[in-house]
Amino acid sequence: MSIEKRTDNSNNRFSILNVISISVSHHIHDIFTAFLAALQPTIVATFGLNNRLFGLLSVIQRIPTLLNPFIGILAEKVRIRYLMIMAPTLTAVSMSLMGLMPNYLYLSVLIFISGFSSALFHVPTPVMMRHVSGKKPGLGMGFYMFGGEFARTVGPVVALGAVDLWGFDGMFRLIPAGVVSSLLLFIRFRKVDLRKEFNKNKKDEGSYIEVFKNYSFLLIMITSVTLVTGGMKSIFTYYLVGYLEGIGWGTWQAGLGLSTVYLSGTIGSFIAGMVSDIIGKRTTLILSAFIAPTLVLFFIFSPATQFSFTLLALIGFFLLAHTPVFLSVVNSIKSKHVTFLNGIYMTINFLMSATATMMAGFGLDFIGTEATLKIAAFIALLAIPIVIFIPIKNKQ
């Protein structure tokens, strides 16, 4: 049976082989993008940076996401699958060469390249995942997020292990893993015309401007949730290793703390996607919006104990739960230009996260970690009333 035939059938059924292929490739790709947060102390020490300059790297990495809507348009018109297939290799090369850069400027260029290749990967793949998930979009996005978030669990261990074995300048030995991810995508999707797959059974709502107007309120609400929760999320991802080391944790213990957050976030993302198909997307979002900041505040006000890793696990479980739900909402829209809408969503997600990361970096430098984290947690609670007004149809 041809790949095209299997993909066509996935309109009505959950195509497990294609779902797993995309998830595994997503996993390998995002292992490399997780290096930036995991190696924060190493990068800061090597290049002599403060928290603001390190946070700027996150913004630089996300600047290419401004192109996401245009990549979405491109996916509808040309054979962008080969760019998607090459993206994991390009990301692996750029992120594995950080230790060989002579200064901050060259490092920034490399980080920018990784952001561009990441954009090429992340715009078309969720739309393809939605297609091959059939009537279970939440479950499909759960698998997709599982691949990405589990990568952030493995990423710190891979990065720290590589630095221990070969040094910061020896991480280039990890590049073949990215090549493997590209080969997997090539084998599964080299014959699939994404233009045809994305436009089947979709209504034409006019120009891209009209489509944007039709769904602008939904996108604004998603933007608001991403922004108010972004500061809390960034501290428990980009700045967590430095924060834990600052309160007395060892390097490996802090790295394992970050891995704990991402591992539990992986499980939480997978379960949230599945549960949202059952209890509804809004209910899932409200639970996540309330529980995550509550646990963060408890972590701040409780002394370091043997239950610290348990708290980090619980925080991670709910911290990332809203992402697969939003992915499912956006990619379930019955529009011919769903790739364009997904591109806008990915731009919103990355840019709001980058903005929050920069703001958190300023807070860490000027008022301290604990005060910044308290403020971020209270701001994150504002997501609850926003979620209530999001125009969500559980069966879109």
Buried (B, 14 or more C-beta within 10 A) or exposed (E): EEBEEBBBEBBEEBBEEBBBBBBBBBBBBBBBBBBBBBBBBBBBEBBEBEBEBBBBBBBBBBBBBEBBBBBBBBBBEEEBBBBBBBBBBBBBBBBBBBBBBEEBEBBBEBBBBBBBBBBBBBBBBBBBBBBBBBEBBBBBBBBBBBBBBBBBBBBBBBBBEBBEEBEBEBBBEBBEBBBBBBBBBBEBBEEBEBBEBBBEEEEEBEEBEEBBEBBEEBBEBBBBBBBBBBBBBBBBBBBBBBBBBBEEBEBEBBBBBBBBBBBBBBBBBBBBBBBBBEEBBBBBBBBBBBBBBBBBBEBEEEEEEEEBBEBBBBBBBBBBBBBBBBBBBBBBBEBBBBBBBBBBBBBBBBBBBBBBBBBBBEBBBEEEBBEBBBBBBBBBBBBBEBBEEBEBEBEE
